[in-house]
Amino acid sequence: MKDGTGKTALITGATSGIGYELARVFAQEGFDLVLVARSEEDLERCAREFRDEGARVSTLPVNLSIADAAEEIYAWTLSENVRVDILVNNAGQGEFSAFLDTDLGRHLEIIQVNLVSLTALSHLFGREMVARGDGRILQLASVVSKMPSPLLAVYGATKAYVHSLSHALANEWKGTGVTVTALLPGATDTGFFGNAGDAHWEEHRDGLADPAQVARDGYEALMAGKTSVVSGLANKARDALTHALPDDTLAEMMRKQNAPRVS
Ligand SMILES: NC(=O)c1ccc[n+]([C@@H]2O[C@H](COP(=O)([O-])OP(=O)(O)OC[C@H]3O[C@@H](n4cnc5c(N)ncnc54)[C@H](OP(=O)(O)O)[C@@H]3O)[C@@H](O)[C@H]2O)c1
C-alpha cells in the first residue's frame, strides 16, 4: 500500500516550482490532493495532469495575501468534509530591492503570504490534527532562514520566522502524533526569481537546484518526521557556515550575493 492511500494533502502554491513538484510526489505516493494558488487556469491544468496519474484532486483558487484567506480554505475543507492529513505551507513571495525602494504595501503583501497565512493555516489545521492525534505539516523555509538577507530583507525575515515557528511547534507537539518539518532549500530553478524582480535570473540559472529534488528531500524528511532538512550538499555546507560566522558577516555575504539581482 502507498503512503498516501486514503489520505489528503493540502498544498499551497501547488501550480509552479517546488509546490508543483511536491504535489507531483504526493500524487505519485497515492495521496488525494487539494491544490491552492491564485490562478484558476493553472490550478485546472495541474489538476488534469495529476488526475491523469490517478490522484483525486480538488482545486481552491485563493489569494493568500488577503486577510481571512486561511479561514476560507479551512471553511471549504469543513463544508466539503475533507480531512487534511498533510498540510504543506509552500506558497511564498519575495522582492529583490533595497528596503525603502519597495512600497510598504508590497512588503506587507509578502508578510501576509509567507507568514500570516502560514501561521493561520498551521493553527487551524494544527488544532484539528492534534485533537485527533495524527497529522504532518511541511513548512517552506529557506537557507536564508538563518542569514540576514540585505536587498531581500523582508523575505529573509519571513523565512527566519517560518524556521523558528516550525521548530517551536515541532517541540510543543512532541508526543501528540503531529509532526512539523521545515524544508530549507537553497536557490532553486523556479519562477521565484523572475517573480521577485530579478531581471538577470536566467544568467545564473546554471547553479540553481532542481525543484523535483528539493520536493523529494522535503517529502522524505516530512514522512520521517524530521524537524528540518536542508536540501542539497552545497546548501548543507553553507548552512554549517551560519553556525560559525557572525550575523554581520553573513549579512555582508548575502548583500554581495543579492546585489546583482537588484536592477
Ligand atoms: N526558488 C527558490 O530558490 C527558493 C529557495 C528557498 C525557498 N523557497 C520557497 O519555496 C516556496 C515555493 O517557491 P517557488 O520557488 O516554487 O516559487 P514559484 O515558482 O514562484 O511558485 C509560487 C507558487 O505559489 C503560488 N502563490 C504565489 N503567491 C500566492 C498568493 N498570494 N496566494 C496563493 N498562492 C500564491 C503561485 O501560484 P499563483 O501565482 O497562481 O498564485 C505558485 O503556485 C516559497 O515559500 C519560497 O519562498 C524557494
The ligand as a Gaussian input file, in Angstrom:
#p B3LYP/6-31G(d) Opt

LIG

0 1
 N       13.049000      29.071000      -5.575000
 C       13.931000      29.219000      -4.601000
 O       15.120000      29.491000      -4.833000
 C       13.511000      29.008000      -3.153000
 C       14.521000      28.837000      -2.189000
 C       14.156000      28.666000      -0.853000
 C       12.810000      28.652000      -0.504000
 N       11.860000      28.819000      -1.454000
 C       10.455000      28.829000      -1.021000
 O        9.756000      27.797000      -1.675000
 C        8.383000      28.149000      -1.807000
 C        7.943000      27.930000      -3.240000
 O        8.690000      28.807000      -4.055000
 P        8.948000      28.563000      -5.603000
 O       10.348000      28.928000      -5.832000
 O        8.445000      27.236000      -6.009000
 O        8.020000      29.745000      -6.170000
 P        7.188000      29.923000      -7.532000
 O        7.723000      29.068000      -8.625000
 O        7.142000      31.406000      -7.732000
 O        5.733000      29.375000      -7.147000
 C        4.928000      30.044000      -6.217000
 C        3.597000      29.323000      -6.076000
 O        2.851000      29.987000      -5.049000
 C        1.637000      30.492000      -5.581000
 N        1.373000      31.794000      -4.962000
 C        2.156000      32.912000      -5.006000
 N        1.553000      33.914000      -4.372000
 C        0.379000      33.438000      -3.900000
 C       -0.706000      34.012000      -3.187000
 N       -0.711000      35.301000      -2.841000
 N       -1.766000      33.237000      -2.881000
 C       -1.805000      31.942000      -3.258000
 N       -0.806000      31.337000      -3.933000
 C        0.262000      32.080000      -4.259000
 C        1.855000      30.591000      -7.103000
 O        0.664000      30.482000      -7.864000
 P       -0.211000      31.812000      -8.284000
 O        0.768000      32.799000      -8.822000
 O       -1.225000      31.327000      -9.271000
 O       -0.855000      32.266000      -7.029000
 C        2.738000      29.356000      -7.329000
 O        1.934000      28.203000      -7.374000
 C        8.270000      29.602000      -1.335000
 O        7.822000      29.647000       0.004000
 C        9.704000      30.100000      -1.409000
 O        9.955000      31.137000      -0.503000
 C       12.173000      28.998000      -2.777000

